[in-house]
């Protein structure tokens, strides 16, 4: 730690202005963007008698003769502070604070609203309190932290500096609020399902395994809330949803992360068409409310494109979408014929299911070409163990996936409510595991879930929407980790201020013991 920061805190202590001793709260009456909007019509060079109290972080300090300009950032944005010599001079507290103030410090400011001669709405400083100091120098890069490792290791700094990332994280929670509003108005009930489960289920994925010591029992972190939400439909909660944290012990790449958030909703007496309509409404109306329009300009591959969320959205079958790229028919082709086509395109599929080959072809040929929201429907039944067979052809499932700008965003279907077939499909999955030597992603047998179905699950539609991926699209983010506030990094040995400045540690410990 440099001498300057040590000298600064010692001076604050000497003056009785140590924020860790005197600053326990600060009354804030106004926010930066609200002030600028309210006084936007103020003539340049004018002063009001309207006093405000604001707080935030010091960003830049510029000294011009007898005037000091300070850029202050709060949670809404930036506002300029103006400290004039005629006000500062003679005020020993204000003089000391202005002298000691540095980038990164968190301050509270009282003053009246003015507009400078250059036309900028500002606060003419009458009083400043230092509420906390930046012990470490903050890398004031315009677009955030440059070092990729530091970006995720010290995520709080990246979010602080990168306004695009900060807006994206805020917009995630605004989208969640809008989706909640829509579902609540439709009579859906939000619930919480267990995250520690004796049998994982609701998706084809590898789980995390942990242990409950007091029960001497191995359990799994939830990969999806699906089977528990449908148990609640059996119990009589006919419209139910959860914005759920899910865990899948799989790859980490630009579109996958082991811990993620998805919204899952289930509605009794509905089918896949109802759930596609609901998905359209949830996403389209949330985009309109949060971003201001159904049409949103985003970046893809270094170019700006426009995604149109206006309803209705395109619907196309899985096989039809593949045929549109291959310019040849694949419906009715055998597993071996499909495998040859896949091999010729460099697509390796070890899974024995015909549906899995089609899915891999689809991911290779079709997904990268999607831009506007598109429902892909009629997935093969053999890769849809929880979906109801298609009413016109049981080789398919009444299942859809939603794709936007090259990313899978949602998955839904008419739920399988026949306990006899559900037991059979789970048995099929078990046999597949044996054939694949335990490597295939399969749904395990869940007898309690089947027992719940035996009490009677009404005809039901369900959908899961990946919120992190959706917000990646909406905010032109290249990696799912950019929308996640905090991700896992390896532990690092950090040298802390308290380790370097032992005498300050002793001072604060003594101060605390004296107060007690």
N, C-alpha and C positions, 0 to 999 in steps of 0.2 A: 504494500500500500504506500502511495506517495506521501511525502511530508505535507503537501498542501491540504489533503483531506483530514489528516490528523490535526493540523493547525486550525482548520476550519471548525472541527467539532470542539476543540479546546476553547476557541474563541466564543462559540455559541454557549458553552458551559459557563465561561467567565461572565458573559453578558446576561446570564439567566434566561437565554433563549433556546436552550437545548430542547428540540422538539420531543425527544423521548422522555423528557421530564415534565414539560408544560403543555404539550399539544395532545389532548385526549379526544377532541372532536372539533368540528368546524361547521358552522351553520351556513349552508349553501342556499342562496335564493334564486340563482339564475344559472343557465348553462350557455356555453359559447354560441352554438348555432341558433338557439332561441333568441339571444341578444341581437345577433347580426340580422336575423329575419325581422325582428320587431322594429329595429331602428334603421332599416335599409334606406328609408326615404329621408333620413336626416340630412340636411344640407352640409356639404364639406366645410370644415372649419368651425362647426358649431359645437356648443357644449350644452348638456342638459343638467337638470338638477335631480335626475333619477339615479339613485344609488343602488348598486348591486353588490352581492357577495358571491364570489365564485372560487372554485378550487380546481387544481389540476397540476400537470407536470410542466416544468420549464423546458422549452425546446431550444430556443435561440435567444441570445442576448446581444443587442446591438447598441453601442454607445455613440451618440452623435452630439458632441458639445455638451450642453446642459440637459440633454434629454436621453433617457435610456428606454429603448424599445425591447419588450420581452414578448416572445411568442409562448402562449400558454395553451396546452391541450388538455381538454377534459374528455369525458366519454362521448361527446357529440362532435368534437372537432377543435379547431384552432380559433383563438381570439388574441388580438394584440393588446398588450398592456403598455401604458405610457407613464413613465415615472419622470416628472418634471423637477428641475432643480429647485424651483421656488416652493415646491411642496415638500421635497425630501430634505432640503437644508434646514437645519435647526431641529429636526426630528431625529434624535439620537438612535432610536430603535430602527426607524426606516433607513437611515443612513447606513447603519451597521448591516442590516439584512441585504440591502442592495449591493453593498460591497462584497458580502460573502456569497451571494447567490451564484449558482452555477447550473449548467445544463443537467437535467435529470432530477433536480430537486422538486419536491412536491410542496406547493405553497397554497395558502388561502389569501385572497385579495379582496379588499373593499375599495370601492371607488365609484365615480359617476360616469355615465355614458357620454362619450364624445364621438365626433367624426373628424378625423384629421383632415388637413388641407388637401391631402392626396386622395381623400374619399374613403378611408377605411374606418369602419365602426370599431371603436376601441374602448378600453376602460382606463380612465385617468386615475392613477393609483393614489389612494389616500392612506392605505395601511396594508402591510404584508405580514403574514405569519408563516414561518417555515414549519411545515407539518411533518416532513420526513426528508432525509437527504439521500442522494445517490452516492453510496460509498464506492461503488465500482463505476468506472467510465462506461457510458452507454455508447455503442457504435452507431452514430447517427447517420446511417445510410438511408437514402431516400426510399429505397424499395426493400428495406429489411436487411436481415443478416445475410451476408454473402456466403459464408462457409456452410455447406450443406449439413455437416455434422453438428455444428453449433445451432443451426436453425431448429433442430428437433431436440437437442440436448437442453438448450436454454430456450424453450418454446415461448416463455413469457416475454423474452426480448424480441423474438421474431414477430409475435402478435402485436407487441407495442409499436414496432417500427414499420410493419408492413400493413398499410391501410387496406389493401385488397384482401389479405388473409383475415384481418380483423372484421371487415364488412361481411365476409363469407361466413365466419363463425356466428356473427350476430344474425345473419339472414337464415341460418339453419334453424335457430330457435324461433324466429318469426314464422317460418314456414310450418314448423311444428304447431305453433299456436293457431295458425289458420286452419290446419287440418283438424286439430282438436275442435275448433269452433264448428266446422262443417259437420263433423261426426256427432258432436254433442247436440246440434240442432236437429239431426236426424234420429235422435233417441238412442245413440250408441252409448254404452257404459265403458269407461276406461278402467282397466284392472291391472294387477301385477301378478305375473305367474312366477313360479319358482325358478331360480337361477341354478340351484343345486338339485339335480334330478337323478333318481335311481336308474332310469333308462333315458338316454337322449333320443330325440326324435324331432320330426317336423321338417327335416331337410336331409339331403344326401351329403354328409360332411363328416370330417373327423373331429371328434370332441376332445376337450381338455378333461383330464382325469384328476380328481383330487380325493381327499379322504375326510370323513367326519369321524374324528377320533372317539367321541363319546358313544357313537353307535358301532364303532369298529366296522365301518362300511365304506366301500368305494362308491363315489358318485361322479356325475359328469356336470360340467358347466353347460348351461342351456345353449344349444345351437339354434333354437327357434322356439317361440312360444306356442306354436300351432296346436299341438295335441292337447295342451292344457286349456287353451281358449275354446277348443271344440268340446272339451269336457264341460265347460261352463255353459255352452249352448245346450248340451244335454240337460244341464241342471236348471235350465229355464231362463238364462240370460240370452235372449234371442238376438241381440245386437251388442257385440262386445269387441273391444279393441285394446291394443297395448302398443305404446312406443317403447320397444324393448331393446335392452342391451343384450347382444348375442355374442357367442364365443365359438370360433371354429379354428381348430389347430392345423392351419393350412398355410399356404404361401403368403409372403408379404411382397406385394408388388404395387404397381400404380393403381390397381383397381381392387386389391384384396388386402385386408388387414384382419388379424385374429380377433379383434374386438370391434364391434360395429353396432350401429343403431338401425333398426327397421320398424316401420309401422305395420302391424298385422291387424286386420279387421275381418270379422266373421258375422254373417247375417243369415238368420234362419229364414226358410221359405224363399230363398233367392238362389240363382245359379250364376254361372260364369259370365253371362251377358250383363247381369246386374252388377257384378263386381268390376267388369271393365268400365261400365258407365260410372260407377263410384270412383274408380281410379282416375278416370278422366277429370271428374269434377274436383277431386281432392287436389290433384296436381295443377290443373289449369287455373282454377280459381285462386289457389295459393300463390301461384306465379303472378297472376294479375294483381292481387292485393299487395304482395311484398315488393314486386319489381315494377308495377305500374302499367303493365301491358301484357297481352297474350303473346306478342312477338318480342323476342329477346335476342339481342346481338351478342354472340359469344365468339371466342377464338378457338380455332381448330387447325392444327398443323401449320401455325403461323399465319393463318388467314382468318378474317372476320366473316362469320356466316350468321344468318338469321334463322332461329328456330321458331316455328309457329305452333303455339300451344292451343290455338283455337280448336274448339270441338265441332264435329266429331273427328276422331283420329282414325287413321288407316288400320284395317285389319286384313291379315293375309295368313294363309296356312304355312306351316313350317316347310313342307315339301314344295309348295308352290314358290316360296321365296328362294329356295335353292335352285329350282328349275329355271327361275328367271335369270340367274347368273350363269348356270351351266348351258342354258339353251337346249336342254334335253330332258326327257321325262325320267324321273326316278321312282315314281309311284309304282309299287308292285315289285320292285327289284329286290332280289334276295340279299341276305346279309353279306354273302361272299361277293356279289356284284358291287354292292355299296363299298365294301372294303377295298376292292380294286380301284374304284373311282377315287376314294380317299387317298390311297397310296400314290396314285398318279399325281395328286395335288400336294404331296408331301405331308399329308395328315396321317399321323400314326394313332391307331386306336387299339388298345389292348383289351378293352372291355368287350365282352362277348355279345352284348345286347345290340340288336339292330338299331334301336332308338338312339343308342349312344353314338353310333357311327353317323347317323343323320344329324345329331346335335353337334358333333365335331365339324361336320361339313358346313353346317349353318354358321357356326362361330367363325370359320375360316372365310367363307364366301360372302355372307350376307351382313353380319353384324357391323363390320367396318364401314359399310355403305349407308347405314341408317343415319338420318339427320333428324327429321321431324318425328314426333312420337308415333310409334308403330306397334300395334298389337300383333304378335305372332301367335297363331292359334293351332290347335290340333297337334299336340305333341304325342309321340308314340306312347302307348299305355305302359310299355315295359320299363320306361324311365320315369313313371309318374305313379308311384305306389299309393299315394294318398288321394289321388284324384279319381273322380267317377268316370267310368268308361263313356265314351261319346255315344250319345243315344242313337246315332245312325250307323255307327261302325265301332264295335268294341276293340278293334285294334288300336284305336286312338283314345286319348283322354280329353275330357272337356277342360283343357288347361291352356292358359295363355301366359306369355311373357311380354313385357313392355320394354322396348328399346328406344333410347333417345341419344342421338349423337354418338353412336358406336358403343353405347354402354347398356347392359341389362339393368333395368331400374326396378322392375316389379315382376312378380310371379303369382299367379292365382288360378283358381279352378272351382268347378263344382265339386264339393267335397264328397268323397266316398263315404256313404253312411250305412253300407251293408256290412255288418260284422263278419259275415261268412266270407265274403270276397276279401275284406281287409285282412283277415287271418291268412287266406291263401296267398295274397300278394306279399305279405310279410314273410311267409315261408319261402316264396320265390326268391326274395332278397337274401335270406339265409343261405339258400343253395348257391346263389351267385357268389356269396362271400367264400364259400368252400372252393368253388371253381377258380376263383381269382386268387386263392391263397391268402385271403384276408386283406387284399390290397384295394379292392373295389369300394367306392363310396356307396354304401347301402343303408337302408333303414332297418334298424334292429327290430326284432319281435318285441312288441309291447302289449302284453296280455291285459294289463289294467286298462289301457286305452280301448282295446277291443271290448273288454267287459263294459266300459262306459257306453260304447256303441250298442251293446246288447240291450241296454235300457231304452234305447231309441234316440237317435240323432235325427232331427227333422231334415228335409232337403235344405242344404246350406251352401252358400257361396263364401269363398274366402280369398284374401289377397295379402301379400306382403310387399311393402315398398321400401327399397333401400334408400334411406334418407341421405347417407353420406355420398353415395354415387349421384343421386339427384342434384345435390348441392354442388358437386364437382362440375356437372354440366352447366348449372345456372350461373356459376361464377368463373367459368373458364379455367379451372384448376387442373394441372397436369397429373396430380397424384392425390389419392384418397387421403394420404397423411396430411395434406394441406388443410383439409376441412376438419380433421380431428384435433381438438384443442391440445391434447397431450398424447404422445406415443412412447413406446418402450425404447429406451436406450441403455446401453451397458453402463453400469455404475462407474463413476469417475472420482478420482481422488482430488478434491478441491481444497485449495488453501484459502481459509476464511479470514475475514478481517479480525475476528476475535482471537484467532491463532497468531496473527501478526502483531496485534496491538494489545498485548496482555494487560497493560496498565489501564486501558479503557474498560476491558472486561472486569477488572478488579473494581474500577470506579462504579460501574453500573450495578455490580453485585452488592457493593457497599451501600449504594444509594437505595437499592431495593430493601436491604435489611434494615436501614434506618427508618424507612417509611413503614415497615411492618412493626 
